[in-house]
Structure formats: C-alpha cells, structure tokens
Amino acid sequence: MPASLRPFASLPLPAPRLCLGITGHRESNAVFQANQAAIGAALASIFTLIEAAVGPRAASTRLHSLFAHGADFMALEQALQRGWEVAAPLPFGLALNIAINAHPESAADAEALLAGRAAASPVVEARATAMRGLAGRVRRFEMAEQDGTLAAMFAAMLAAPGDAVAAAAFSALASERVAAAGRVMIEQSDFVIAIWDGVTPGAVGGTRHTMAAALEQGAPVLWVDARAPSCWRILRSPEALFSPGPAQSEADVQALIAGFTSPPGGDADDRAARFHTEQWHAQSSRRFHAYRRVEAVFGGGRALASLRQTYEAPDAIASGSAAPLLASARALPGGDAGLIGRVEAEVLRRFAWADGLSTYLSDAYRGGMVMNFLLSAFAIIGGAAYLPLVAVEWKWPFALFELALLGSILLITGIGRKRRWHGRWFETRRVAEYLRHAPIMLLLGVARAPGRWPRGSETQWPEHHARLALRALGLPAMVVSQAYLRTALETLLLHYITGQQRYHTAKARRLTRVHHGLDHASERMFMLAVASVSLYLLLVAGGALGIVPAAFGASASKAFTFLGVALPALGGAFAGIRYFGDFERFAAISEVTAEKLEALEQRASLLLADPAIALSHGRIADLAHAMDDIVISEIESWQSVFAGKNIAVPV
C-alpha cells in the first residue's frame, strides 16, 4: 500500500483554535472616552485569560475586527502585541474604509484619501496613517463590491453638508454594509466581545445590533460594560440583552473559552484520532455488497454487473473529482491563491478520506444487515429442504447447514457491533458532508455560525473536528468585487446546486423503484405460498372426493410443506430488507431535498440572468447559507431514519 494511503498521519489532526470577534463603541462615544483606560485594562485581562485557557496545544488565537476607531482598534493592537492572528472583514474596500473612518469633514479630504493621497487636515491624516499602518499587519477580507456607489454617495454627502436626504441615503447603505461585515465576523468567531454602555441603541451595524445578531446566530457575547469595565456578563440569548443578569467571574469566562477549545465528550479526542488512523481500503469489498446488490436488482439497474468501487484517495482528489472545482476557483478574478492551495491540501484531502471511509463502513453496516435477512431466510429454507429430498434420517446435513447460516448471522452481528460499523458510518459521513461543499463556503468567506451546527445524539466529535478543520483556513485575503461574486455564483455555487439537485432527483426515483420492487417481490412470495397451500388442500380434498388419486396429496405433502415454509421466509426477508432500508422514506427525503435545491437554483439563476444586477456579498452569502442548511437538513433526516437501526439479528 502506498505511504499516502496508510494511516492519515500526513495531514495531522486540526489543532484547537479560539476565534473571537470584537465590537464596541467608537472613540467618539462619551462613555468610551471617559473610561478608555479601564476598558483597555479589561480587554487585557480577558486576553490574558484567553491565553491561559487555550493552552499550548492550541493554534494561534484569531481576532476578527471590523477595523473601526475605538474598541476595535484597541483590541486589535493588543492582539497584535500578543502575536495573535488578526483578520479584518471590512465592510468596504480599504481605501473607502479609511476615507470613511478617518472622518473627513470636506469632500476634498475624502477625495484625497480615496485616491491614496494625504488629507489636508492633520487630524484626519493622522487617523488615516494609523489605519494604513495597521492594515498592513492584518488579513483583510475587503467587501468592496459596492464601493463605486458608496464612494459617490459619500462624496455627495460631504459636498452638501445640509442635505439630509443625501446623508440618510449614504448612512442607510453604509450601515447595511457594516452589518454584512459584522455577520461575517460573527460566523467566523466562537464568541464576540462587546464593549457597550448598555444604553446606546445604535444603528444597523452598530454595537448593540451586532450583539443581537451574534446572539441570534447562537454565538455567546462577552459584554464588557463600558460604564463599569470590570463588570463582565456572558450573554447567550437575544433576551439577555434586556435582562442580562449578574456579573460573571473570571472562572465563568475561562469555562466559556474552554467550551470552544476542548472537544465535547470524554472520548472525542480519541475518536478523532482513530478517524485519522483508520485502515484505508482502496476498493469496496464484495462480501459487503448485499445492500447495493438489492438496489441494483430491484432498482432497475444492471442486476448482475460488478459493484466493485474504487475509493478516491486523498492524494488523488485534486487531480480527480475535484479538478473542475479547483480550476473554477483559480479562475475567480482577484481570488486568494494561497487559500485555494490550502483548500486543496487540507479540506479536499480530509473530505476524500472521510468519504472513502464512510462509503466502506456504509457497505459493511448495511450490507451486513441485508445479508443477515437473507441468511435468515436461507437458514429456514435450508433446514426444511430435507423434506422433499431425503428421509428423515438424513435431516442432519440440512440442520448443520441451517446452524452454519445462523452462526454466520451471529458472527456478522457480533463483528458489526464490536467494530461499531453503524456508529463509525454515521460519524465519518457527517465529517464528509460538512466538508463536501466547504470549499465553496470558504472561497466566499461564508461559515456556519457556532450556534447553527447540528448536535449528534451520541457523539459530537465530527462537528468539532469539521469546525476546527475549517477554522484553520479562515477568511480569504482578497478584495471582493462584482466580477468575483458573479463568477463564483455561476461557476461554483450554482454549479454545485445544480449537480446536487440532479443527484437527489435521480436518487429519489431509484429508491422509489427499489421500494416498489421489494414490495412486489415480497407480495409475490406470499401469494405463491398461499397458492401452494391452496393447491395442496385441493389435492387432499380431491383425493377424499375421489376426483384425483388419494396418493397424490400424500406424496406431495412434504414438497408443499417445504414451499409453505420457504416462500413466506423469502417474502419475509424481502419485507425485512425493505423495512430496514426504508427506501420509501429515503426517496421522500431526496425528493424534498431536490425540490429545495431547485428553488435555490432558480434564485441563483435570476441573479445571473441580468448582468446589470448589482450583486452584494450578503445576497450571495444568503444563497450559500441556504445551500448549507439544505445539506445539513438532509443529513439530519437520514440520520433520524437510521439512528435506531443498529446491526442486529433479524428477528
């Protein structure tokens, strides 16, 4: 076996990493100005607690900041001093971001800043210089796709200071952009630190709005009261903004941090490690093909064709099935080439590993269970087959055959339980499905918010593992443009949605055929059993009435007894396989998924139909989140079907 296909040690387990966001008052806020030193000390204390809590195994803590004067800059500077990573999801391109946040009072200064020149006002230029210096030290995700419109509105507002309409128009669009950037920050963060006075309502995109948005997304908020910075509260629901409760201690904050850096469940680390050191199988095993053979026979496929599958190796996926995706990603105008390389090296390889393992375990679990149903029927048939064939003295070989099949059922069940085929299939499939569409999300700077991840009923390590793997990559370092969004929507997002819609449509049809085929086969077996018993009774009755020789019924009794046992046993096996496979419900799940994807496909197509439509990152992010929600919903649905169907003897 090639070294790359031995235990997956060439790509280590993702290291724990804490990601946090910062939101707070700007420097113009009176309360912030009055308590600036105390707020800085409170942030320093929190950051020290974070460093103590994450421990030496963790990767560098990452701070997300919207890059505004005030609390953002205070936290950003402290984070850089500690050697943390800092990522800035900017609501505008850097030049416009500096021009707006430097607070120029004249249109001339605004035009100068937008052009990269020095502002005439020393105060304005000092702010701009400070921002330029910090900008070079952080990873920037610049949402600049509407900068042309915003820059014109900004200039118009400054040129006519008394024009309330111009000011309101700019403020509305700018606030919308800040809120969109805040959403990106929340999605990329485990929790958000908020410096808020507890009173100021703020505008859309402001501190309180960002706090509420984080809580709606399930991200906890560590609120530092700007009026009394030593007072900290951990908010976990939107309602807590109205009733925050008493202040929390440092121990409470440490517990919050540990909840994100430590895996849930006592054996989560062990199971994740075992996932990386699972035995790789290059191909499927014929001894586990029973389930897929049933699909082939009853689903209208080639019943006797080879079902042998070759699993795509992690090192082969980039030049194999993922080659079109990577080609499309590299063709995105202005994309982050470094991120694309990491997606290829880390995310896609992890996906191939999880997908190959899961497919093998799926065959083992489902194939083993289907084989149990068939062996059960064959054991009954074999045990009764002596009746029409040999004298009772020779029953023992048939009984031995029956015992061997029953022993095989116990062996399959025992091995399946010991090796956790059912549980490992669920876990590895969850990892694979979280990573399958992750490259698209990553390239768009979109992530599943911390409170939106599903929770497994028995184990949560797959979600924790996938989150850490995706957190490692973080935001792209790039400038988002109209061209980038349009190309990504067409070649990545829409292409994936269309492919998945077709897959689920075809799957629903195939599984419906399997369901009906098994139903009909089971019904035929029982109808034949009824016919055989009826025929025997007719022969007996005919013999009693002298219509046929009485010996006919007596000589055929053993054969008819055998058929009366064998046919219902086989019919029961087909019915059991249908019940176990739940093909009808899986077809319904795929049908619903296909309908949702079709509606999403239409939404995406409408945006692409008219080149004049101005796209926004928020709108594309909405589509990406809708796609993600559909995928997660489908995972949860099929898991709810199979959750209680552990491998067992078919009784």
Secondary structure, DSSP 8 states (H G I E B T S, - for coil): --GGGSSSTTS-------EEEEEE--TT-HHHHHTHHHHHHHHHHHHHHHHHHH-TTS---EEEE---TTHHHHHHHHHHHTT-EEEEEESS-HHHHHHHHT--SSHHHHHHHHTT---SSHHHHHHHHHHHHHHTTSEEEEE-TTHHHHHHHHHHHHH-TT-HHHHHHHHHHHHHHHHHHHHHHHHH-SEEEEEE-S-----TTSHHHHHHHHHHTT--EEEEETTSTT-EEEE-SGGGGT---S---HHHHHHHHHHHHS-SSTTHHHHHHHHHT----SB--GGG-HHHHHHHHHTTS-TTS----B---GGGGGGTTTHHHHHHHHTSTT--HHHHHHIIIIIIHHHHHHHHHHHHHHHHHHHHHHHHHHHHHHHHHHHHTHHHHS-GGGHHHHHHHHHHHHHHHHHHHHHHHHTTHHHHHHHHHHHHHHHHSHHHHHHTT----GGGS---SS--HHHHHHHHHHHTT-S--EEE-HHHHHHHIIIIIHHHHHHHHHHHHHHHHHHHHHHHHHHHHHHHHHHHHHHHHHHHHHHHHHHHHTSS-HHHHHHHHHHHHHHHHHHHHHHHHHHHHHHHHTHHHHHHHHHHHHHHHHHHHHHHHHHHH-TTS---HHHHHHHHHHHHHHHHHHHHHHHHHHTT-------
